Structure formats: C-alpha cells, structure tokens
C-alpha cells in the first residue's frame, strides 16, 4: 500500500483532510475490496484511539522502534517518517500503524493488466485517476505508484488524471510518450495504425515521439497532437472533430462496464460519511456530517443512516435510523444535520454508518 494513503487515512479521520484529499481517498477505497477492508480496519483503530482522552505519551518511541525494525527487515524500503514538526495527523498516522502493525512500504513491483475486447471498461488507478479503456485495448499499470506514475497503453483510452505536481503522469505507447500533471484527454494508439493521436479536453499535455525525444508539442484544450509512423514527426493542430469521444459517452456501453454495475448494485460501497456529534444542555444529541460519493456514474438519494450509542466502556446502548434526503451526485458530497430522537444518559460516543441508498434512475 502506497504510504500516501496512510497519511490520507489519518488526515481524513482526524478531520484535517481537504475536499480534494477526501475525494482521492474515497476513490482509492472503492477501487478494490482489499482497500475497503483496510479503510475499515483503520477506522476501527481510529475509533479506539478517540476513546483515549490523552495521546499515548510513548507513541513516538513506539513508532521509532517499529520504524527501525522495518528498516532492518526491508533494507532500502521507504516509509513514512514522523518529522520534527509533529502535526496531529502525523502522530495519528503513527498510532494507526503501531496498532495495526503494518509497515508502510511503497510497493515497487507488480502490475495490473486490463484488456478489453467487445466492451469498454472504466476504472480507477492507484492514484484515483479515472480511465475509460476503449474496446480492443490494453493498459498496464503498477499496483501501487511510487515516486513515478507511469502506465503503458495499446489501443485507445480517455484519461482523467489526478493532479500531483510532485509526480507527473506518464503514458508510454509503442511510439509516443505523454506527460501531464493533472488533466483530461483522449489518446488513440492502436498497434499497427499509421498514426497515433491525442486530443486534449482540459489542461496541458506534453506529447512527444519516443524515437526523437526533442520532437514534442505542448497541447491545450481542443488541440490535437498527431504522430505519423513514416516520419516520426509530431504535429499540433486544432481538433475539428466534435465527436471524438462519442465512444466514451455511449450510455448503453457504459452500462455494461463492471464499474457501472457495481455502483448500481452496491450504493453503500461508494458512499462514505464524515461526521461529529455533540450533546447540548437541553439533552439533545445532534449529528452533523458530510456524505461523500466515490461513484463515477451513479447518483444516489434517500440515504438511510444508522446512529449507535456507546458508553465509555464501548458497550452499545441503543440505535436509531434516519434518512438524508439530499441527492448525492458522482464524485461530490452533501452536508447533513440531524437531531436524534433518543438521549441516553451514559452515552459517551455516537457512531454513524450508512445502511442503504436508492439509485436515481436515468
């Protein structure tokens, strides 16, 4: 698991993650069942940490001991460092690591390979970039990105790249190299075709020949880069085809993708909540929070939530359900606030979970 996601987990649970970081983390969570499992484990640890009024005074020493052991075991492995400026979320990250006993190693080996035939596919990459892979295409990418983000394409794909100024995103094809920081574009590079082309939808893209590295162009919105095999020359021109992405926007084809089917059948897998609760002087319990969606296609509504009451010893005292009636659009979030009907004297903690949600039919 990439070390950056442990940092994002800790920032998320401590309430210090901004909207972009929250969206990236939730996108990562929805990519694989293993990511979702890790998220839930970290959440359980965070809840147990919150029960303690004071931070464990030995947490830094414990972290240093664990870090030294991991370095001894893994040689050149890179891990998160608790820097001299010990912010709350760095210490929280250390707490989660120590409790789970997991080393935060940046995985350098291992690739995922996705190939399409008669259907296109849509999926997240490890950095939360979104890929639409056209029919009869192939994409190879690392299971975890380290200091670089490099993928390999044969065929056609639409890329919506997560911006990361420290780690440029690079696409290698048979004859071209594309470099971006964060943008969206369509790259067509079928093996054996006379030419390869890239059309930019937003942002800035550097498109170059692999044979002649100095032969490159910088493209912006509505511009196209074309490479012809016979001369390896890269040309820049205005895109005059308004329908160049029709394949990506074909709703009937999108409904056949695994991503669409999963979002439609399992709403709670793609919805997450961040919340807090407070008890006021007239013995009312108020829940305030945000509902986030990591879905790419599907819109949800009537999200049923369950609030559970716990004592200081972790004993469950009771529960009640309420519904958030706001519409949650793909990749966005909504705020909610609810006054719970019950008030239990021994309550020291209230936990909120998502029970179910309805899909907004198109």
Secondary structure, 3 states (H helix, E strand, C coil): CCHHHHHHHHHHHCCCCCHHHHHHHHHHHHHCHHHHHHHHHHHHHHHHHHCCCCCCCCHHHHHHHHHHHHHHHHCCCCCCCCCCCCCHHHHHHHHHHHHHCCCCCCCCCCEEEEECCCCCEEEECCCCCEEEECCCCEEEEECCCCCCEEEEEEEEEEEECCCCCCCCEEEECCCEEEEECCCEEEEEECCCCCEEEEEEEECCEEEEECCCCCCEEEECCCEEEEEECCCCEEEEEECCCCCCCCCCCCHHHHCCCHHHHHHHHCHHHHEEEEEEEEECCCCCEEEEEEEEECCCCCCEEEEEEEEEEECCCCCEEEEEEEEECCCECCCCEEEEEEEECCCCCCCCEEEEEEEEEEECCC
